[in-house]
Each structure stands twice: as C-alpha cells, then as structure tokens.
Amino acid sequence: MNLYEQILSKHEKISLVGLGYVGLPIAVAFAKKVSVLGFDISKEKIELYKSGIDPTKEVGNDIIKNTSVEFTSEARDLASAKFHIIAVPTPIRDNNMPDLEPVKSATKTVGKYLKKDSIVVFESTVYPGVTEDICIPILEKESGLKCGLDFKVGYSPERINPGDKVHRLESIVKVVSGTDKESLDIIAKVYEIVVEAGVYRAESIKVAEAAKVIENSQRDINIAFMNELSMIFNKLGIDTNEVLKAARTKWNFLNFYPGLVGGHCIGVDPYYLTYKAEEVGYHSQIILSGRRINDDMGRYVVNNLVKNLIKANVSVKKAKIAIFGFTFKENCPDTRNTKIIDIINELKEYDIKPMIIDPVADIDEAKNVYNLEFNKITDVTKMDAIIFAVAHDEFKSFKQSDIKLMFNNNNNSSNIIMDLKGIFNKQVYKDLNYIYWRL
C-alpha cells in the first residue's frame, strides 16, 4: 500500500501542525474520515480544544467536543504520523518584511520527528521558492533524511476564509503540488478525501506558491482602487456606495467595496510577493501603490473624523469617541493585523483615547498583542462620535433609537456617525440631521 492507502485504511495518521483559523478546520474535516493528530505549540489552546472549546469559532464547540482529532502540544507525538500538513502563520515584521520564523520553526519541529517515506505539505502563504529553498533543507538537516529519496514534500495553499460559513475547505477547489508525480498523486488523493469541490494539480510547487500569493494581492489592489475612488468622491460630495450600486448594474463590473484591509492574508501577502520581486531585481509599482493606499486608510478615517468634529463645534482634544469593532473582519474573533489599530493609534496623536467595543473579538489576543481592553456596549453614553468599523451582525441589529442613547445630547446635528462599512441606512440619519459619513 502507498501512503494514501495507508491513511485511508487508518494504518497511518495525518498530522496538522498549527491549529489556528486554518489548521483546526482542516484537522476536524480529515478526522471525519481518517486518523488525525492535531499539534500546536500553545498548551493553553490545546487544553481548550480538549475541553471542547473552540476559541476560533471556526468549527464550533459542539464539533470540537465530538471530533476524533488527537490534540497534543507534545512535539514527539508527531512521530506517530507520516503525512504532515503545516499550517502556521506567515506574518510580516514592522518593516513589512516577511517573517518566516513561524514556518521555519514548525518545519524544524516536524523534521526532528520525520520518518522515512513521509510526506510534508505546507499550507502557509509564502513567496515562490520558500518550500524548496528554505523548508526542504531544514527538513533534511533535522531528520538526516534526503528529500526525493527518503521523504517527499508538497505545497497546497490554504483558501479557508475565517468567519465564512459558506466557502469552507470542503467546498473550495484545492490547489496541490508535489516534488514529483508520485508525491503529487498521493497529495491530491489525500486532499480529495475531504475536498468535495475537487483538486487542481499545479505544475510545480513554485506555481502553487505563486498562485496563492497573487490571489490576495489581486484583491488588495482592487480594494485599494475602491478606497481611492472613495477619497475622490468624498471631495466631490458624492456617495461612493451609491456610485458603486449604479456601476454594478453592468454585468462585468467587479464587486469590491472600500474599507480597511487587514487580516493575516490580504494585508500581508502582497509584501511577500514584492519582497521576492525586489530580490530578483524588480520593483513593484502597482502592488505597492495599492498597499500604500490601504495602509493609510486609518489616518484617512481619523482625518475625516476630525473635520466632522470641527463641523459639529466639538473640541477635538476632549472628544468622546467610541469604536464599534476591532477584529479584522466581521463575525470573526481574529484580531491579527487588524487595521482598526491604525485608527486607535492615529487618535492618540489628538490625545483621544476611544472606547472600544467588540463582543466577537478574542479578548486575550487583544490584550496580549495590542495591550487593549474592551468596553461594554452599556458603557457607551454621552459620545460625540461613534465609529462603526466592523460589520458584526450584532451591530447591524442596532436601531436608530439604540444609537441615539449613546450620544452626548439630543441635538442630532452635533452627533457624528462614521459608518465605515455602510451598515446603516444613510437616509434615516441624514433626515434626523446627524453628521453621517462613510467610505
């Protein structure tokens, strides 16, 4: 039997290295069909999973309680598996340079316990060449084995969209690649166990790496265009959302919106691609221009807030501001690389410390990463301005009467609503003389 057949018959295990927003759903999906070992270096996270608690909210507590995944934080347990999937973060540093330390560390750990005839598949987003030029040498050094002879390697870019309950692992076509035809065939068949939408066999590992990194770069550029349009239309006194509604009546108009572009993918991946481009002597023009626009949106929002405070005759320095939403996207607890922090930091320049309300966000992550603590919705009273930054379903349910109670006085003409995602009916607030602004 080859490795695929051994996995299918449960004679061999699949290991998932990194049990975050990507790794956990993969582990749980495979565990419905085959034997799975779920490894993460965080003992706290593993204990939560063992207790039936899903802090990512990607699969839910009930499923975690009943899954057959063998959760562990003991690296030596990886020796019990022969098909390893590495799904750890690949963030950027403060200078926007790729930070490959998490993937290098995970590769080193797997290498220490790598057995002959194993396959290691990387899902972490990287620039073309990382798997073969950086990861394979680490595996060989740590294991004492030779890639191609003693073990094989593949790359299959993750396409899981955190918080999205429609586009899941099972329903998204999976791109797969391998070091040779044999490994490609086994990797493809293993993923076909759970991916109902099927797999696409890429020509090479580098092609698969490149395909992943351009997916989010393309989206980043399109959103940057929308953000630039928003700035232009704001100066012209035109509502961007209304323009987009009209434009979308054409069949081939692309459905993008302006907004803050954060998260661990769209706000990061373009820098991986441009880093590699610089390395081979090409300086990106379009990609980096789009990233600059998107990186500057926090400042743009605050600049418009200040203008509206002045318009409302409110002292900027003493302004009471509340920000609803801190996660990088709606209905998802993930705060990694959230661009809401840019708004908060920019407000500091005006000596403003806003209240932050987010019932969905990972409280511990916000505290540990950003040193922030959240307020309760009931704390929001006597505000001068409210920024609705993230379109959580809970915020969408607010009525105008709920929001009115959060403001400083009954004179609506001095109450400012910054509805960044356009979740409320603009005309309702305009008719009541609120100062209403959106991207």
LINHU-V146708 format. One record per run of one state. SS is the DSSP state (H for helix, E for strand, - for the rest). FROM is the first residue (numbers start at 1). TO is the last residue. If there is no record, write none. Layout:
SS,FROM,TO ; SS,FROM,TO
//
This chain:
-,1,2 ; H,3,8 ; -,9,12 ; E,13,17 ; -,18,22 ; H,23,31 ; -,32,35 ; E,36,39 ; -,40,42 ; H,43,50 ; -,51,60 ; H,61,66 ; -,67,69 ; E,70,72 ; -,73,74 ; H,75,80 ; E,81,86 ; -,87,91 ; E,92,92 ; -,93,97 ; E,98,98 ; -,99,100 ; H,101,112 ; -,113,117 ; E,118,122 ; -,123,129 ; H,130,143 ; -,144,146 ; E,147,147 ; -,148,150 ; E,151,155 ; -,156,168 ; H,169,171 ; -,172,173 ; E,174,178 ; -,179,180 ; H,181,192 ; -,193,198 ; E,199,201 ; -,202,204 ; H,205,236 ; -,237,239 ; H,240,247 ; -,248,265 ; H,266,279 ; -,280,285 ; H,286,295 ; -,296,296 ; H,297,311 ; -,312,320 ; E,321,324 ; -,325,339 ; H,340,348 ; -,349,354 ; E,355,357 ; -,358,362 ; H,363,370 ; -,371,376 ; H,377,379 ; -,380,382 ; E,383,383 ; -,384,384 ; E,385,388 ; -,389,392 ; H,393,396 ; -,397,399 ; H,400,404 ; -,405,406 ; E,407,407 ; -,408,411 ; H,412,414 ; -,415,415 ; E,416,419 ; -,420,425 ; H,426,431 ; -,432,434 ; E,435,437 ; -,438,439
//
